[in-house]
Amino acid sequence: MLKLLRNLIKEPMFVIGSFLFLVTIFAGLFGSSLYVASPDGMSYDAPSAGYWLGTDNLGQDYVALLLRGLQNSLYVGFMAGIIATTIGTLIGLFAGFKGGLVDDILNMITNLFIVIPSFVVLVLVSASWPQGRSLTLIAVLIGLTTWPWTARSVRAQAASIRGRDHISLARINGASNLQIIFKHILPYLASYVFMVFIMQVASGILSESAISMIGLGPIGEGSTSLGVILNTAKNNSAITYGYWWGIFPAAIVITVIVFALYLLNNSMEGVFNPRLRK
């Protein structure tokens, strides 16, 4: 483990990705409490000493709004990532380990969900909730529609491990199927599952931003997100009137988060996968 960590630290992509992501995490967790917002001003005031990034359509300090949106977008991304990774990993593990009829049934279910466009389902379900679309609801919906690719990947990995000697030895020693799955297969896939989780978080943030951009994101008190900020600016024709600060800061933050997560995933894959190292 220490050797892998040392190898990761030597990877420039890992260092850069970790730094960028930790900065966004820190800003999301503590930014709102550390930053003192200026009093409300006029609609779309330009950036100035009093308003570092100007104001939004309601005259609110845009930096404070951006920090709240970042916190909520990270919440949606992590919750959606946890749900999608958990469901996909469990289905993939059982399908890959059991094989036969169980594998066929679970694989059929996975393929069915893959064939159905997840974003279309997300849009339709979100549209059916005209009231009460909370951040948690959006996160759950994203998690429930983005797990199939994880299941397919984990299934392939689990199927390649189930025939190894230590699995046969565990069977001889009387280990149950659950013990074999969670004690002898899952630990071998821990690094792979973590990389999948990273990409699911990125997918969750992008999915929330996408549906919020078309007006189907979270609504209600405290439901500001980076996607909602972009949608508000779009609805108020911010670009048309030259209010660039209504669009670009939120778009840049989303880009930085996703870019950092992709750097982390690629650097980990290069370290954890011996073939790529060679």
C-alpha positions, 0 to 999 in steps of 0.5 A: 500500500505504501509503495503504491502511495509513493508511486502515486505521489510521483505521478504529476497528474495525481499531484495536480488532480489532488491539489485541484480537487482538494481546493474545490473540496475545501472551498465547498466545505468551508468557503461559505462560512469563511467568506463574508458576502457583501450586501445585496447590490443591483442586478448584475453589477460588474466585478469590483472591489466590493463584489469580486465576481459581480452580482447575479440577477437578484443583486446577490454577491456572486462569490457567495452564490458560487460557493453555495452552488459548489457545495451543493454540486459536490453533495449531489456528485458524491451521493450519486457516486456512492449510490451508483458505485454501490449498486453497480459493484454489488450487481457486478460482483454477484454476476461475475462470481456466480456465472450461469443463470444468475449472471445471465439474468443480472447481465440482461438487467444491466444491458436493459438499463444501458440500452435505455438512455439514462439522461432521457430517463433522468429528464422524464423523471425530474419533469414528473416532479414539478414540486419538491425536486431536492438536491437529495432527490436529484442525486438519488435519481442520477445514482439510480440511472448511472450504475450499469456501466459500473456493473458491467466493468466490475462483472468482467473483473470479478469473472476473471478472479473467480477461477484463481487459486486463492478462491478455490482454496477458500471454497475448500476451507468452507467459505460461503459465497458471501465470504468469498465475494467480500473477503477474497474478491472485493479486496482485489478490486478495491482500487478499481472500484475506487477509480470507478467511484471517482468517475461516477462523482464526475458523472453526477456533477455533470448530470446535475449541471445538465438537467439544471441547465434545462430547468429540471434541477433542484428547486426550493430554498437552499437548492442553488447549484452550479447548474442552477446558477448557469440556468439562471444566467441563461434565463436572464440572457447574461451572455447577450447583455455582456454579463460574462460573470454570470456564466463563466465562473460557474462553468470554469468551476465545473470544468476544474472539478471534472478535469481534476477527477479525470486526472486522478482516475488516469494517474491511478489507472497508470499506477494500479494497472501493471500493463499500463506501467510497462 
